[in-house]
Each structure stands twice: as structure tokens, then as C-alpha cells.
Amino acid sequence: MGTGWELWVLLTASVAASVASLLLRTPRQILRLVSVGGAAWSLLAILISLQVFICGPVSTAFSWLRVDSLSAYQLVVLALVYGASSIFANGYFLHEESHGKFGLHAARRFAALWFGSAAAMSLVLLSNNLGLMWVGIEATTLLTGFLITIHSTPLSLEAMWKYLLVCSVGVAFAFVGTLLVGASAQKIGLESNEMLMWTSLSTAAPLLNPGLMKLAFIFLIVGYGTKAGLAPMHSWLPDAHSQAPAPVSALFSGAMLNTALYCIMRYLPLVEGATGYQGWGMQLLLIFGLISIMVAAGFIIFQHDGKRLLAYHSVEHMGIIALGLGLGPIGAFAALWHTLNHALCKSLSFFAIGRLGQAYGSHSLDRIAGAARRVPLWGMAFLFSIIILIGVAPFAIFMSEFAILRAAISQASYVALGIFLLGTGVVFISALKHALDSGYGKEVAEPSPVRTSGLDYAVVGVGLAMLLALGVWMPGPMRDILEGAARIIGGAR
């Protein structure tokens, strides 16, 4: 077990970078800090996670901060999305700056909130205290909300206030759930400073009050599920994604939604232990997962805006992850695998639609038709990312969805299996048409030049290569990591 100083470095480095960004004097200097600082922070997060995978859990601050296999895995997912988005943000906002749409004030605000959001999301993943974890989620709401309005328009302001209002109500539900978890532990002999410690509660899970834990989990899944974009609490998500700048949308979908869903993962072994491992909490997650898949399928059919299309794909894939969590150990393994696959693919898809939006002046799928011919890098990236998102073999998302299908069969959850296949089938057909039309459809608009750099090609190439590699081969160490994280969801410490 490490000494834990590295956890403090991870948290304070983001705060220091946030302050430093306010002192720089040009947007280009700030964007350079975002790119280099974001990549460096992500590398540190990955190194900490590797230490945990090799040497075991790391804790500090009287165990208020702790990283085990589950949180380390989620930290890797966050780091990959955050690092790639930070690098992409440089080229994206340089284009905005060259067109007079990204001045010094906007650059400072973006960078300060960008680094602050990393600190808040990492605090969620590092927290062993469930109350501190809730504080981290609340902080992400306040910090990321104002990232939506980097380009201040009536629609972006409306989306920001909707996001803040809906998610704040959700987080209030999660707060009630957190208090109920503490109340369920009142009579089992824990010290007051241990009553919200996850390590203490997981050890004593069979002794927790089952009635209070059931009620708590309902509040928690509604509360954190709102932030994770599970239907029917997802109403903020399409508006926020459609109005936020592309790097922010990528961070939202690839990292923030996963961070909120991670909180539910932490509570799942507690409610299962308290209720005798009868699958009560898993059934609730299964229901919300299936609702999310079907709601997303219905909306994806009729989408004409590229960013809103991707937003409903987020609802679908959060539902798929929740479904996997509800299908037992095999499903938990598949859900964690799908978390990484979706995060990588969705980040790439938002990068692509963001740059196409700059080229065409719109995110309309009709307007960007033929983009694969006219804007080859980003048009092909968008086409392939949609194809991967809908589960075309042999890419990674197909394999993790197939693993969830196997989990449903192993649990004899044939109704869930049927709904899952129906929903993903509808998404496959409708989204494939959107993808082909946007890539090779009849051109209706002339794109303006969009400068591409070597880093742009690297981001797209590495992203697609990882999604292909994870579909055809899973390294043994990665399988071990996923199995260790899944065991924690199943009740192991």
C-alpha cells in the first residue's frame, strides 16, 4: 500500500493549474497550458492507477481518500478522456480564436473551469467517505455547468440553467440517500467517523438495516442516475450536449456520466449485502437500464442534429452499462469494459462533430452530408465513430455488448434480453442511416477550411486503433483488472 501523497498531488495539481490559467495573458498561452497540463495530469492519474493495480489500494487522510481496483479503473477512463479532450481543445479553440469567437476572458474561464472539473471528478473517484463523494458530484455540477456557456447564447444559457436545475434536484435526492445509508448503520457498532466510510460499510453490509438501505438506494439511483443521464431523468442531457463546445461535450459524455454512475456502483454491494444478496438493487438497475435503452432508441430515429444524436447515444449506452450491472458478475465485468469502450468512442465522435460544425457552420446532419468526401479526417472519424457506437463487429463496443448479451442468457433474463436486442436493433438501423448520409449523402453545403494538425490525426488514429484492438484482443492484465473491479461491485473489498 502506498503512502497516498500522490493522491494529494493529483487533486492539488488541477487546482494549481486552474489558478495559473487566470494569470496568463493570451488565449494561445492558456490553450497551451490546457493541452500540456491536461496531458500531464492524465499521465499522473494513469501512473497512480498502475501503482494500485500492481501494489494494491492506496489511501491517505485517515482513509477519507482511497483508491482500489474499481476506482483506479475509472480513474484510467477519466484520464484517457480528459487527456485526449485537453489536446483536442487546443486546435478546436484556436479555430474559434482565429475567427474572433474565443477571447481572453472566455479562455481564462474555460481553463479555470476545465481544470476545476478534473479536480472535482477525481475527488469523486478518490473518496472513501460517501459524504465526500457526494460533495465531489455536487462540485462537478457547479463547475461543468458554466462550461456549457463558454459561447454565451440564449440557447446555451437555457441549457446551462436546465442542467443546473435538474442535476441539483438529482443531487439533492442523492444527499437524502446518503443520509439514509448513514442511518442504516446506526445500530451496528460503528464509530461516528466510520458511518459513511465505504470500507467500513462494505465489511458490515449484512448488518445494515435492509429497509433503510432499500429506500436509500431508490434515492441514490434517482439522484446519481439523473447526473448519469439515465432515463427518465435524462432531460438535461440533449440540451447541454448540443450547446456545449465539443471538448466539453466529450468530457461530459466520456467522463462525467461515468463518474456519476460509478457512485451507484459503489452503493450496489452495500444494498445487496444488506438485503441478503437477492438481487434487489441489481433488478432496479436493470429496469432503469432497459428504460434508458428504449427511450434513447425512440429519440435517435428522429434526430437531425449531430450533437443531439450523440447525446441520445449517451443515454443508450449509460442504459447498457446499468443493464450490465444488473446482470450479476458476468454483467458487471461487461459493464466495466463497455464503460471504457463507450468513453473512447463517444469522445472521438464529439471531436469529429465539433470540427464538422466549425467547417459547415452547423451540426445539422443534413447540412454536413458528404462530409467524408469534403472534410476527410473529421468526416471519416464521425462516420466510423457512429458505426462503432451502434455495435458493428469487430470493434470494441460490439464485443462488450455481446458480453452483456451472454450475461443476460446466463441469468435467464430473457425478457431483458429481448428488450435489449429490440432497442439496440432500432438504434442500429436508424443511426446507421444517419451515419451513411452524413458521410456520403448528397452534398447541400460547402464547408469552409478547417486546419488539421498532426495531433488531430494522432487523436483520431489512436482512438480508432484502440477501439479496434480492444475488439479483437483483450490483454491478460486488462482482464485481471476488470475482474478485480467487478469483484468489488459484487461485494469484495
C-alpha positions as CSV (number, residue, x, y, z in Angstrom):
1,M,0.0,0.0,0.0
2,G,1.4,3.4,-1.0
3,T,1.7,6.4,1.3
4,G,-1.0,8.3,-0.5
5,W,0.9,11.6,-1.2
6,E,0.3,11.1,-4.9
7,L,-3.5,11.4,-4.3
8,W,-2.9,14.9,-2.9
9,V,-0.7,15.8,-5.9
10,L,-3.4,14.7,-8.3
11,L,-6.0,16.9,-6.6
12,T,-3.8,20.0,-5.9
13,A,-2.2,19.9,-9.4
14,S,-5.6,20.6,-11.0
15,V,-6.3,23.4,-8.6
16,A,-2.9,25.0,-9.2
17,A,-3.3,24.8,-13.0
18,S,-6.8,26.4,-12.6
19,V,-5.3,29.3,-10.8
20,A,-2.3,29.6,-13.2
21,S,-4.6,29.9,-16.1
22,L,-6.1,33.1,-14.7
23,L,-2.6,34.7,-14.8
24,L,-1.8,34.1,-18.4
25,R,-2.2,36.9,-20.9
26,T,-3.2,35.4,-24.2
27,P,-5.7,32.7,-25.3
28,R,-2.9,30.8,-27.0
29,Q,-0.9,30.6,-23.8
30,I,-3.9,29.4,-22.0
31,L,-4.7,26.8,-24.6
32,R,-1.1,25.6,-24.4
33,L,-1.5,25.2,-20.7
34,V,-4.7,23.3,-21.1
35,S,-3.2,20.9,-23.6
36,V,0.1,20.3,-21.8
37,G,-1.3,20.4,-18.3
38,G,-4.3,18.2,-19.2
39,A,-2.0,15.6,-20.7
40,A,0.4,15.7,-17.8
41,W,-2.4,15.4,-15.3
42,S,-3.8,12.4,-17.2
43,L,-0.4,10.7,-17.2
44,L,-0.1,11.1,-13.4
45,A,-3.6,9.6,-12.9
46,I,-2.7,6.6,-15.1
47,L,0.6,6.1,-13.1
48,I,-1.4,6.2,-9.8
49,S,-3.8,3.6,-11.2
50,L,-1.0,1.4,-12.4
51,Q,0.5,1.5,-8.9
52,V,-2.8,0.4,-7.5
53,F,-3.2,-2.4,-10.0
54,I,0.3,-3.7,-9.2
55,C,0.7,-3.0,-5.4
56,G,-2.9,-2.8,-4.1
57,P,-5.1,0.0,-2.7
58,V,-3.6,3.4,-1.8
59,S,-5.1,5.6,0.9
60,T,-4.4,8.8,2.9
61,A,-6.1,11.4,5.0
62,F,-7.2,8.9,7.6
63,S,-8.7,6.8,4.8
64,W,-11.0,9.5,3.6
65,L,-9.2,9.2,0.3
66,R,-8.6,5.8,-1.1
67,V,-8.1,4.1,-4.5
68,D,-8.8,0.4,-5.1
69,S,-9.1,-1.5,-8.3
70,L,-12.6,-0.2,-9.1
71,S,-11.8,3.5,-8.6
72,A,-8.4,3.1,-10.3
73,Y,-10.0,1.6,-13.4
74,Q,-12.5,4.5,-13.5
75,L,-9.6,6.9,-13.0
76,V,-7.9,5.5,-16.1
77,V,-11.1,6.0,-18.1
78,L,-11.3,9.6,-16.8
79,A,-7.6,10.2,-17.6
80,L,-7.9,8.9,-21.2
81,V,-10.9,11.1,-22.0
82,Y,-9.5,14.2,-20.2
83,G,-6.1,13.9,-21.8
84,A,-7.5,13.5,-25.3
85,S,-10.0,16.3,-24.8
86,S,-7.4,18.6,-23.5
87,I,-5.2,18.0,-26.5
88,F,-8.1,18.4,-28.9
89,A,-9.3,21.6,-27.2
90,N,-6.1,23.4,-28.3
91,G,-6.9,23.0,-32.1
92,Y,-10.6,23.4,-31.6
93,F,-10.4,26.7,-29.7
94,L,-7.6,28.1,-31.9
95,H,-10.0,27.9,-34.8
96,E,-12.5,29.8,-32.6
97,E,-9.9,32.4,-31.6
98,S,-8.9,33.0,-35.2
99,H,-12.5,33.8,-36.0
100,G,-12.8,36.2,-33.1
101,K,-15.1,33.9,-31.0
102,F,-12.7,33.0,-28.2
103,G,-11.2,35.9,-26.4
104,L,-9.0,36.2,-23.3
105,H,-11.9,36.3,-20.9
106,A,-13.5,33.2,-22.4
107,A,-10.2,31.4,-22.4
108,R,-9.5,32.1,-18.8
109,R,-13.0,31.0,-17.8
110,F,-12.7,27.8,-19.8
111,A,-9.3,26.8,-18.5
112,A,-10.1,27.5,-14.8
113,L,-13.4,25.5,-15.0
114,W,-11.7,22.8,-17.1
115,F,-9.0,22.1,-14.5
116,G,-11.5,22.5,-11.7
117,S,-13.8,19.9,-13.3
118,A,-10.9,17.4,-13.3
119,A,-10.3,18.1,-9.6
120,A,-14.0,17.5,-8.8
121,M,-14.3,14.3,-10.8
122,S,-11.1,12.9,-9.4
123,L,-12.3,13.8,-5.9
124,V,-15.4,11.6,-6.5
125,L,-13.2,8.7,-7.6
126,L,-10.7,9.1,-4.7
127,S,-13.3,9.4,-1.9
128,N,-13.7,6.6,0.5
129,N,-16.1,8.7,2.5
130,L,-19.5,8.6,0.8
131,G,-20.4,12.1,2.0
132,L,-17.2,13.5,0.4
133,M,-18.0,11.6,-2.7
134,W,-21.4,13.4,-2.8
135,V,-19.5,16.7,-2.3
136,G,-17.4,15.9,-5.4
137,I,-20.5,15.2,-7.5
138,E,-22.1,18.5,-6.4
139,A,-18.9,20.3,-7.3
140,T,-18.9,18.8,-10.8
141,T,-22.4,20.2,-11.3
142,L,-21.4,23.7,-10.4
143,L,-18.1,23.7,-12.3
144,T,-19.2,21.9,-15.5
145,G,-22.5,23.8,-15.8
146,F,-20.7,27.1,-16.7
147,L,-18.6,25.3,-19.3
148,I,-21.7,24.9,-21.3
149,T,-21.8,28.7,-21.8
150,I,-18.3,29.3,-23.0
151,H,-20.1,30.7,-26.1
152,S,-22.8,32.6,-24.5
153,T,-26.1,32.4,-26.5
154,P,-29.7,32.3,-25.4
155,L,-29.8,28.6,-26.1
156,S,-26.6,27.8,-24.2
157,L,-27.8,29.8,-21.2
158,E,-31.1,28.0,-21.3
159,A,-29.2,24.6,-21.5
160,M,-27.0,25.6,-18.6
161,W,-29.9,26.6,-16.3
162,K,-31.7,23.4,-17.2
163,Y,-28.6,21.4,-16.4
164,L,-28.1,23.2,-13.1
165,L,-31.7,22.9,-12.0
166,V,-32.3,19.3,-13.0
167,C,-29.0,18.0,-11.7
168,S,-29.2,19.9,-8.5
169,V,-32.5,18.3,-7.8
170,G,-31.0,14.9,-8.6
171,V,-28.0,15.6,-6.3
172,A,-30.4,16.6,-3.5
173,F,-32.0,13.1,-3.9
174,A,-28.6,11.6,-3.7
175,F,-27.9,13.6,-0.5
176,V,-31.0,12.1,1.1
177,G,-29.9,8.7,0.1
178,T,-26.5,9.2,1.6
179,L,-28.1,10.2,4.9
180,L,-30.3,7.2,4.9
181,V,-27.2,4.9,4.3
182,G,-25.7,6.5,7.4
183,A,-28.9,6.0,9.3
184,S,-29.0,2.3,8.3
185,A,-25.6,1.9,10.1
186,Q,-26.5,3.5,13.4
187,K,-27.1,0.3,15.4
188,I,-24.2,-1.9,14.1
189,G,-21.4,-0.5,16.4
190,L,-19.5,1.7,14.0
191,E,-17.9,4.8,15.3
192,S,-19.4,8.1,14.1
193,N,-16.4,8.8,11.8
194,E,-16.9,5.4,10.1
195,M,-20.6,5.5,9.4
196,L,-20.1,6.9,5.9
197,M,-16.8,5.1,5.2
198,W,-17.2,2.8,2.3
199,T,-14.6,0.3,3.6
200,S,-16.3,0.1,6.9
201,L,-19.8,-0.2,5.4
202,S,-18.8,-2.8,2.9
203,T,-17.4,-5.0,5.7
204,A,-20.6,-4.6,7.7
205,A,-23.1,-4.7,4.8
206,P,-25.1,-7.7,6.0
207,L,-25.7,-5.9,9.3
208,L,-27.1,-2.7,7.7
209,N,-30.9,-2.0,8.1
210,P,-32.4,-3.6,4.9
211,G,-35.5,-1.4,4.8
212,L,-33.5,1.8,5.1
213,M,-30.9,0.6,2.6
214,K,-33.7,-0.2,0.0
215,L,-35.1,3.3,0.5
216,A,-31.7,4.8,0.3
217,F,-30.8,3.1,-2.9
218,I,-34.0,4.3,-4.6
219,F,-33.0,7.9,-3.7
220,L,-29.4,7.2,-4.8
221,I,-30.3,5.7,-8.2
222,V,-32.7,8.5,-9.0
223,G,-30.2,11.1,-7.7
224,Y,-26.9,9.9,-9.2
225,G,-28.9,8.4,-12.2
226,T,-30.0,12.0,-13.0
227,K,-26.4,13.1,-13.3
228,A,-25.5,9.9,-15.2
229,G,-28.2,10.5,-17.8
230,L,-30.4,7.5,-17.1
231,A,-33.9,7.8,-18.4
232,P,-36.4,9.2,-17.5
233,M,-34.1,11.6,-15.6
234,H,-32.1,12.5,-18.7
235,S,-34.0,15.6,-19.8
236,W,-31.0,18.0,-19.3
237,L,-28.6,15.9,-21.4
238,P,-29.6,16.6,-25.0
239,D,-29.7,20.3,-24.5
240,A,-26.4,20.5,-22.6
241,H,-24.6,18.4,-25.1
242,S,-25.9,20.2,-28.1
243,Q,-24.9,23.7,-26.8
244,A,-21.6,22.9,-25.1
245,P,-18.3,23.2,-27.1
246,A,-17.1,19.9,-28.5
247,P,-14.3,19.3,-25.9
248,V,-16.8,19.9,-23.1
249,S,-19.4,17.6,-24.6
250,A,-16.7,14.9,-24.9
251,L,-15.8,15.4,-21.2
252,F,-19.5,15.3,-20.2
253,S,-20.2,12.1,-22.1
254,G,-16.9,10.2,-21.8
255,A,-16.1,11.1,-18.2
256,M,-18.7,12.9,-16.1
257,L,-21.6,10.5,-16.8
258,N,-19.3,7.6,-15.9
259,T,-18.3,9.3,-12.7
260,A,-21.9,9.6,-11.6
261,L,-22.6,6.0,-12.5
262,Y,-19.5,5.0,-10.5
263,C,-21.3,6.3,-7.4
264,I,-24.1,3.9,-8.0
265,M,-21.6,1.1,-8.4
266,R,-20.2,1.9,-5.0
267,Y,-23.6,1.5,-3.3
268,L,-24.6,-1.6,-5.2
269,P,-22.6,-4.1,-2.9
270,L,-23.9,-2.3,0.2
271,V,-27.6,-2.7,-0.7
272,E,-27.1,-6.2,-2.0
273,G,-25.3,-7.2,1.3
274,A,-28.0,-5.6,3.4
275,T,-30.8,-7.4,1.5
276,G,-29.1,-10.8,1.5
277,Y,-27.7,-10.8,-2.0
278,Q,-31.1,-11.4,-3.5
279,G,-30.5,-9.1,-6.5
280,W,-32.9,-6.3,-5.3
281,G,-30.6,-3.5,-6.2
282,M,-29.5,-5.2,-9.5
283,Q,-33.1,-5.6,-10.6
284,L,-33.6,-1.8,-10.1
285,L,-30.6,-1.1,-12.2
286,L,-31.8,-3.5,-14.8
287,I,-35.1,-1.7,-15.1
288,F,-33.6,1.7,-15.4
289,G,-31.1,0.4,-17.9
290,L,-33.8,-1.0,-20.2
291,I,-35.9,2.1,-19.9
292,S,-32.9,4.2,-21.0
293,I,-32.2,2.0,-24.0
294,M,-35.7,2.1,-25.2
295,V,-36.2,5.9,-24.7
296,A,-32.9,6.6,-26.5
297,A,-33.9,4.3,-29.4
298,G,-37.1,6.2,-29.8
299,F,-35.4,9.6,-30.0
300,I,-32.5,8.5,-32.1
301,I,-34.8,7.7,-35.0
302,F,-35.9,11.3,-35.4
303,Q,-32.7,13.2,-34.8
304,H,-31.4,15.7,-37.3
305,D,-28.8,17.4,-35.1
306,G,-25.4,15.6,-34.8
307,K,-24.7,16.6,-31.2
308,R,-28.2,15.7,-30.0
309,L,-27.9,12.4,-31.8
310,L,-24.7,11.7,-29.8
311,A,-26.5,12.8,-26.6
312,Y,-29.2,10.2,-27.0
313,H,-26.4,7.6,-27.7
314,S,-25.1,8.6,-24.3
315,V,-28.5,7.8,-22.8
316,E,-28.5,4.5,-24.6
317,H,-25.0,3.4,-23.5
318,M,-25.5,4.5,-19.9
319,G,-28.5,2.3,-20.0
320,I,-26.4,-0.6,-21.4
321,I,-23.9,-0.2,-18.6
322,A,-26.7,-0.1,-16.0
323,L,-28.2,-3.2,-17.6
324,G,-24.9,-5.0,-17.3
325,L,-24.6,-4.1,-13.7
326,G,-28.0,-5.6,-13.1
327,L,-27.0,-9.0,-14.6
328,G,-24.6,-10.2,-12.0
329,P,-20.8,-10.8,-12.0
330,I,-20.5,-11.5,-15.7
331,G,-22.6,-8.5,-16.5
332,A,-20.5,-6.3,-14.2
333,F,-17.4,-7.3,-16.0
334,A,-19.0,-6.5,-19.3
335,A,-20.4,-3.2,-18.0
336,L,-16.9,-2.0,-16.9
337,W,-15.5,-3.0,-20.3
338,H,-18.3,-1.1,-22.0
339,T,-17.6,1.9,-19.9
340,L,-14.1,2.2,-21.4
341,N,-15.3,1.4,-24.9
342,H,-18.1,4.0,-24.9
343,A,-15.9,6.7,-23.3
344,L,-13.3,6.4,-26.0
345,C,-15.7,6.2,-28.9
346,K,-18.0,9.0,-27.7
347,S,-15.1,11.3,-27.1
348,L,-13.9,10.7,-30.7
349,S,-17.4,11.3,-32.1
350,F,-17.8,14.6,-30.3
351,F,-14.4,15.7,-31.5
352,A,-15.5,14.9,-35.1
353,I,-18.9,16.6,-35.0
354,G,-17.4,19.6,-33.3
355,R,-14.9,20.1,-36.1
356,L,-17.5,19.4,-38.7
357,G,-19.7,22.1,-37.0
358,Q,-16.9,24.6,-37.5
359,A,-16.4,23.6,-41.1
360,Y,-20.1,23.7,-42.0
361,G,-21.4,26.3,-39.5
362,S,-23.9,23.8,-38.2
363,H,-24.3,20.4,-36.6
364,S,-27.2,19.5,-38.7
365,L,-26.9,16.0,-40.2
366,D,-28.5,17.2,-43.4
367,R,-26.0,20.1,-43.8
368,I,-22.9,18.0,-43.2
369,A,-24.0,15.4,-45.7
370,G,-21.0,14.2,-47.7
371,A,-18.5,15.2,-45.1
372,A,-16.3,12.1,-45.6
373,R,-15.6,13.4,-49.1
374,R,-15.2,17.1,-48.3
375,V,-13.6,17.1,-44.8
376,P,-11.9,13.7,-44.9
377,L,-10.4,13.4,-41.4
378,W,-13.3,14.5,-39.4
379,G,-16.0,13.2,-41.8
380,M,-14.5,9.7,-41.6
381,A,-14.0,10.0,-37.9
382,F,-17.6,10.8,-37.4
383,L,-18.8,8.0,-39.7
384,F,-16.6,5.4,-38.1
385,S,-17.4,6.5,-34.5
386,I,-21.2,6.2,-35.2
387,I,-20.6,2.8,-36.8
388,I,-18.6,1.7,-33.7
389,L,-21.2,3.2,-31.3
390,I,-24.0,1.1,-32.8
391,G,-22.0,-2.1,-32.3
392,V,-20.6,-3.1,-35.6
393,A,-18.0,-6.0,-35.4
394,P,-15.2,-6.4,-34.8
395,F,-14.9,-3.2,-32.8
396,A,-14.8,-3.0,-29.0
397,I,-18.4,-1.9,-28.4
398,F,-19.7,-4.9,-30.3
399,M,-17.7,-7.2,-28.0
400,S,-18.8,-5.6,-24.7
401,E,-22.4,-5.6,-25.8
402,F,-22.0,-9.3,-26.8
403,A,-20.7,-10.0,-23.3
404,I,-23.7,-8.3,-21.8
405,L,-25.9,-10.5,-24.1
406,R,-24.1,-13.5,-22.7
407,A,-24.7,-12.3,-19.2
408,A,-28.4,-12.0,-19.8
409,I,-28.5,-15.5,-21.2
410,S,-26.6,-16.9,-18.2
411,Q,-29.0,-15.3,-15.8
412,A,-32.0,-16.5,-17.9
413,S,-33.2,-12.9,-18.2
414,Y,-34.9,-13.5,-21.5
415,V,-37.3,-10.5,-21.2
416,A,-34.4,-8.2,-20.6
417,L,-32.5,-9.8,-23.5
418,G,-35.4,-9.3,-25.8
419,I,-35.8,-5.6,-24.9
420,F,-32.1,-5.1,-25.2
421,L,-32.0,-6.6,-28.7
422,L,-35.1,-4.6,-29.7
423,G,-33.7,-1.3,-28.5
424,T,-30.2,-1.8,-29.9
425,G,-31.7,-3.1,-33.2
426,V,-33.7,0.1,-33.6
427,V,-30.7,2.2,-32.8
428,F,-28.5,0.2,-35.2
429,I,-30.8,0.7,-38.2
430,S,-31.7,4.4,-37.6
431,A,-28.2,5.5,-36.6
432,L,-26.5,3.7,-39.5
433,K,-28.7,5.6,-41.9
434,H,-27.7,8.9,-40.2
435,A,-24.0,7.9,-40.4
436,L,-24.1,6.9,-44.1
437,D,-26.0,10.1,-45.0
438,S,-23.6,12.3,-43.1
439,G,-20.6,10.6,-44.6
440,Y,-21.6,10.0,-48.2
441,G,-25.0,11.6,-48.7
442,K,-25.9,14.3,-51.2
443,E,-24.0,17.5,-50.5
444,V,-26.1,20.5,-49.8
445,A,-23.4,22.9,-48.3
446,E,-19.9,24.0,-49.0
447,P,-17.6,23.6,-46.0
448,S,-15.1,26.3,-45.0
449,P,-11.5,25.3,-44.5
450,V,-10.6,23.7,-41.2
451,R,-7.0,23.4,-40.3
452,T,-5.8,20.0,-39.1
453,S,-2.6,19.2,-37.3
454,G,-0.5,16.2,-36.7
455,L,-2.1,16.0,-33.2
456,D,-5.6,15.8,-34.8
457,Y,-4.5,12.8,-36.9
458,A,-2.9,11.2,-33.8
459,V,-6.1,11.7,-31.7
460,V,-8.3,10.1,-34.4
461,G,-5.8,7.4,-35.3
462,V,-5.0,6.3,-31.8
463,G,-8.7,6.4,-30.8
464,L,-9.8,4.2,-33.7
465,A,-6.8,1.8,-33.2
466,M,-7.7,1.3,-29.5
467,L,-11.3,0.6,-30.3
468,L,-10.3,-1.9,-32.9
469,A,-7.6,-3.5,-30.7
470,L,-10.0,-3.9,-27.7
471,G,-12.5,-5.6,-30.0
472,V,-10.1,-8.3,-31.3
473,W,-7.9,-8.8,-28.3
474,M,-8.0,-8.2,-24.6
475,P,-4.6,-8.4,-22.9
476,G,-4.4,-10.7,-19.8
477,P,-3.6,-7.8,-17.4
478,M,-6.6,-5.9,-18.5
479,R,-8.9,-8.9,-18.0
480,D,-7.4,-9.2,-14.5
481,I,-8.1,-5.5,-13.8
482,L,-11.7,-5.8,-15.0
483,E,-12.3,-9.0,-12.9
484,G,-10.8,-7.3,-9.8
485,A,-13.1,-4.2,-10.3
486,A,-16.1,-6.4,-10.9
487,R,-15.4,-8.4,-7.7
488,I,-15.6,-5.1,-5.7
489,I,-19.0,-4.4,-7.3
490,G,-20.0,-7.9,-6.3
491,G,-19.1,-7.3,-2.6
492,A,-15.4,-7.9,-2.3
493,R,-13.2,-5.3,-0.7
